[in-house]
Amino acid sequence: MNRRSFLDLSITGHLGLIMIPKILNAGLVNSEQPNDVKRYFLTITKRDEIELSEGKRFPFGWHATSIKPENTLVFKLKEKLPGIPMAFRVSVAQGARVEFLLHARSAGTKTYLGAFDIRYSSALSIYELTIDKKHINEINELGIEVKLQGPTSLWIFDENIATQQNALLAPHFLPAIRKGRINDFLDCFLSVNSVQPFGWREGCVLDGLWQIHERKGDKKALNTIKEHLSLFIDENQNLVYETLKGGTMLNELDGIESTLPFAILAKLDAKHQVLPIVTESWKKFTKKRRGSYGECHNSGRLLYSCLANGCYRQGKAR
């Protein structure tokens, strides 16, 4: 696939009031030519120590950190940022049907930088805040802190997940004005970094990966599909995933939208032992009509068609 520009995003904002004179901190900025899609990772040096509620877990058992209302987290950079506008990014580890504001300041002078507006979030969602380049020296020297405004605690993935194949969900900075290329996109998409909550979101990702595999003969896309599915199907062939509220589902579905990922699984293995879960669930989600199973609720017919057009129909391999 030829490399070409696929993204030209320019983000501007009115963030912060204090400008550190460049002449005083000239040595603090990374003077190397900035890479448009390079990530600058952060370490949390001050955090809350609380336990996750009983019956809940983080996606796939990955590590996360909580921040309580009105409390702060402090981040330090692992390497200096270049002197350009940067996007500060964090990823939610537990869904919450509430509204949060996560206020960002420099860790030393408390210069206000802006706020993440996080509303009705789901796990694995990435949020970003654009930081003006005039604050970069200060952040390089002192770090950055966030304070939570909201009705309950907020959980985000921390730097401890970066040892796995999911580093882009860890706290990091990314150039705010960036020009990526197709290969930059594929590096992220053809990896665990593109995983989404089980249901229609992950189903769409799997479908996109399948299209790349089927149309381009891309083996990496096929391997990525298997990696994604292995996150939801354990070594004993049990289906395990988190609901939007952080509860754990075992060998059952929480709604019609959770049937979409099975379409791709059926293409890979029409006899996989978790596939009957979807047909049994359809019976529960279906209206009885004229003595037989009639029309499905909402998008049920579309999802059924997706599965039927693959390798699996009514619980029987074709």
N, C-alpha and C positions, 0 to 999 in steps of 0.2 A: 504494500500500500504506500502510495506516494505521500511524503510529508507535505502538509499544507497548513496554512493558518486556519484554525477552527474557532478561535475565541479571541476577541479583542474587546476587553472589558475595562472600562475606566470608571472608577468609583471615586466620588468626591464627597466631602462632608465638612461640617463646621465643628471640629472636635478640638477642645482645649483652648486655653487662653494665654498660656505662658510659653514663650519661645526662648530656648536656651541659646545664647550667642555661640555661633559656630567656632569663633576664635578661641573660646575657652575649652571646648571639648573636641577639637578637631581630630584627636587620636582615638576617639571612641567609636567612630563609624567605620564599618567594614568598607575598605576602599576598593575591594575587588569589583570587577564588572558584575553587576547583579544578574543572576539567572532568573528568568521570568517565572519559572515554576518550581524553584528550589524552596524547600520547607526548612524553617529554622525552629528547631524543637525546644521546648521549655521543660523545666523541672519545677515541681511544686515544692517550695521550701517551708511553707506554713499552711497547715490544713486542719480541718476538724477531724476528730476521731469518733465516729459514730457507727453503729451497726445498721445493716440493711434490715428492713422489717421482715419478720418471720414469714416464710412462704414465698418470698420473692428472691430473685437472683438477677445478676447482670447478664446480658446476652453472652452465651457461650462460656460463661464463667470468667470473662475478662475482668481486669482490675479497674476499679473506679474510685473516685474521691467525692465526698459530699461537702457541701457548704450549707450551713444553717442560715436562716433569715437574719440579716443584720451582721453576719460574720464575714470574714474575709479569707481569701486564698492569696498567697503570694507566689509569683512565678519568677524564675531566673532563666536567662538565656544560656544555651550551651555554646553558642558562638554569636559574634556581633552581627547585628542587622546592617544592611546597606542603607545609605542615606536617601531612601525613596519612600513614598507612601506604602505602608504595609497593612495587611489584613491579619488581625489577631483572631484565631479560630479555636473553638472548643466544640466538643461533640457530646451530646446528651447520652447518658448511660441508662436512665430510667425514665420512661414516659410519665407525664403528669398533666392532667386535664385542668391546669390552672395557668395563671399568668405570672411571669417572672420578669424583673429587670435586673440584669447583672451589670453593675456599674464598674467601669475600669478607670484606674488612676495609676500614675507613676508610684512606685513603691516607696520612694523617698520623700519627694516634695508634695505628693498628693495632687499633682496636676490632673484635673479631670479630663478624661479622654473620650468619654461617651459611654453608651450602654448597649448591651445585647438585649433585644426585645424577644423574649422566648415565651411563646404562647401555645398552650395545648400541644406540647411537644411529644414526639415519640422517640424511642431509643434509636441510636445510630444516626440521628439528625445532626448535621454540622451547621454551626452558626458562626458568623464572622462580623468583626467590627473594624472599620477602616481607621487607621491611625495616621495622622498627618506627619509628614517627614520631619517637621520641626521638633517633634517629640522623640525622635529615634535616639539621639545622643543620651537623653535622660533615661530611656528605657534600657539602653545598652549598659549604662552605668549602675542603675538602681533596681532594675527589674520592673515588674508590673503587678498590680494587685487588683482583685475584683471583690466587690461587696454585693451580697444578694439582697434584693428587695422582693419579697413574695410571702405567700401564706405557709409554705412548708420548705423542707430542704430540697436542694437540687443536686443531682448526681451527674458528674461528667467523667469521661474516661481520662486517665492520667498517664504519665510517662511510662508507667510500668507495663503498659500493653505494647510498647514500641518494639519489644524484643520478638513479637509475633509478626505475622504477615498482615498487620492491620495498623501500621504506624501512622497513617494519615488521620486516624481518629484520635490520636494523642494531641494535647495542646501544642500549637505551633503558630508561627507567622508565615505568611505567603505574600509575595509582592501584590499590592492592590491593583496596580496597573500591569496587566500581564497579557502576553500573547503566546498562548499555547499552540501546540501542533497536534496532529492526529496521533502521532506516536506518544505524546505526553498523555493524551486522553486514554489511549489503549493501555499504557503502563498502569494506570489506576483502575480502569474498568476490568481488565483481564487479571484481576487479583481479588483477594479477600477484602480489600479496601472498599469495594463496591457493594458489599453485602447489605441487605435491608431487612427490616422486620418480616417475619414469615407472614405471607399473605399476598395481596395484590402487588405490593411494592417489590418484594423479592421475586414474585412471579414475572413481573415486567423485566427485571434484571436478567433472570434466567432466559427469558425469551430473546432478549437482545444478544446475550452470549451465544445462544443456539443459532441465531441468524448469522453471526460472524463465523461460527464453526461450519455451518451448512453451506453458506455461500462462498466462503473463502478457503474452506478446508483447513481452518486454523486449529491446530492441536492444542495450543495454549488455551483457547476459548473453551474447548471441551474439558480440559483439565481443571479450568476455573469453575465450570459448572459442578464438577465432582467435588471440588474443594468446598464450594458453597453448600451443597447438599449434605456433605459430611458434618457441617456445623449444626444441622438440624436433625440428622439421623445418626444415632450413636452406634458403637461397635456391636451392640446387640440388636440392631435394626429397629430401634424404637424411635418414634418421632417425638422430639422434645424441643419446645420453643417457648418464648415469652409472649404474653399478651401485651396489649398496649399499656396496661396498668402495672406490668411487671410480674404478674403471676406466671406460673409455669404450667404448660399444657403437656400431657403425656398421652400419646396415641389417640388424640381426639382433636377435633377442630372447633374453633370458637366462632365460626360464621362462614357464610358462603364464600367470602372473599379469600379465605384461607385455602381454598381448593386450587387456586391458579397454579402454584408451583408444581403440582402433580402432573401437569401436562408435559413438562420437560422430563420429569422423572420417568414417565411412561415411555417416552421416546428412547430413553437409555436402557430401561429394564422393564419390559411389560409384565414380568412376573414378580416384581419386587413386593415383598410381604407387607409393606405399609400402604400399598395402593388400595386394598379393600376399605381402608379407613375413609377414603373420599366417597366411595359409592354408598357406604353405610350412612355417612353424614348427609349425602344428598337426599336420602330417604327421609331424614329428619327435617331437612330444610325445604321439602317439597310439599306443595298443597295437594291433597287428595282430590281427584276430579274424575267423575264417571267411573268410580270403582278402581281406578289405576292412578299411577303417579302422573300428574299433569304438569302444568307449567311451573317452573322453579321461580322462587322469589327473585326480584331484581335482576341481577346479571347472571343468574343460574344457568339459563339456556346458553349464553355465550361461553361460559366456562365449560359447560358440558360439551359444547361443540369443539372447544380447544382440545379437550382430552380425547374425545371420540375421533377427531381427525389425526390423532397421534397413533398410538398402538394399543389403546385400551378402551374397551367399551363395556359398560354394565358389569364390571368386575371380571371380564374374560379377556385374555390376551388374544390379539388377532394374528 
